[in-house]
Amino acid sequence: MTAHYDRDKAQREASRDRESLDLTDWWAYLASGGIGLILGALILDLVLGIDMHVVLSGGILAALAVGILWLLWRMRKPK
């Protein structure tokens, strides 16, 4: 019985460690997405002549929409 309890405890701790690693992944995604958004807006501004604030505001709204839909889908998904 003790081995079974120890194994379950180790699995819970391992899953908790994986969850904390997901948070650091989010910061990396957020930073790289922000840098990509700014660089993309700069390129569109220089190449196509679209105002940078228009591209940035559209990109931010699109990112928020995708994030909200992803969270809603993840909340509905059975564990």
C-alpha positions as CSV (number, residue, x, y, z in Angstrom):
1,M,0.0,0.0,0.0
2,T,2.9,2.4,0.7
3,A,4.4,1.9,-2.7
4,H,1.1,2.8,-4.3
5,Y,0.7,5.9,-2.2
6,D,4.3,7.0,-2.9
7,R,3.8,6.5,-6.6
8,D,0.6,8.6,-6.6
9,K,2.3,11.3,-4.6
10,A,5.2,11.4,-7.0
11,Q,2.8,11.7,-10.0
12,R,0.9,14.6,-8.3
13,E,4.2,16.4,-7.7
14,A,5.4,15.8,-11.3
15,S,2.1,17.1,-12.7
16,R,2.4,20.2,-10.4
17,D,6.0,20.7,-11.8
18,R,4.7,20.5,-15.4
19,E,2.0,23.1,-14.6
20,S,4.6,25.6,-13.3
21,L,6.6,25.1,-16.4
22,D,3.6,26.1,-18.5
23,L,3.6,29.5,-16.9
24,T,7.2,30.2,-18.0
25,D,6.1,29.1,-21.5
26,W,3.4,31.7,-21.5
27,W,5.8,34.4,-20.7
28,A,8.0,33.3,-23.6
29,Y,5.0,33.2,-26.0
30,L,3.9,36.6,-24.8
31,A,7.3,38.2,-25.3
32,S,7.9,36.6,-28.7
33,G,4.4,37.5,-29.8
34,G,4.8,41.1,-28.7
35,I,8.1,41.4,-30.5
36,G,6.6,39.8,-33.6
37,L,3.7,42.1,-33.6
38,I,5.8,45.2,-33.4
39,L,8.2,44.0,-36.1
40,G,5.3,43.0,-38.3
41,A,3.6,46.4,-37.8
42,L,6.9,48.1,-38.7
43,I,7.3,46.0,-41.9
44,L,3.7,46.7,-43.0
45,D,4.2,50.3,-42.2
46,L,7.3,50.5,-44.4
47,V,6.3,48.2,-47.2
48,L,2.5,48.9,-47.6
49,G,2.2,52.3,-46.0
50,I,-0.4,51.1,-43.5
51,D,-0.3,53.2,-40.3
52,M,1.5,51.4,-37.5
53,H,-1.2,52.2,-34.9
54,V,-3.8,50.6,-37.1
55,V,-1.8,47.4,-37.5
56,L,-0.9,47.3,-33.8
57,S,-4.5,47.8,-32.6
58,G,-5.8,45.2,-35.0
59,G,-3.1,42.7,-33.9
60,I,-3.8,43.3,-30.3
61,L,-7.6,42.8,-30.8
62,A,-6.9,39.6,-32.8
63,A,-4.6,38.3,-30.1
64,L,-7.2,39.0,-27.4
65,A,-9.9,37.2,-29.4
66,V,-7.8,34.2,-29.9
67,G,-6.7,34.1,-26.3
68,I,-10.3,34.3,-25.0
69,L,-11.6,31.7,-27.4
70,W,-8.7,29.4,-26.4
71,L,-9.5,29.8,-22.7
72,L,-13.2,29.1,-23.3
73,W,-12.4,26.0,-25.3
74,R,-9.9,24.8,-22.7
75,M,-12.5,25.3,-19.9
76,R,-15.1,23.2,-21.8
77,K,-12.6,20.4,-22.6
78,P,-13.0,17.5,-20.2
79,K,-10.0,16.6,-18.1
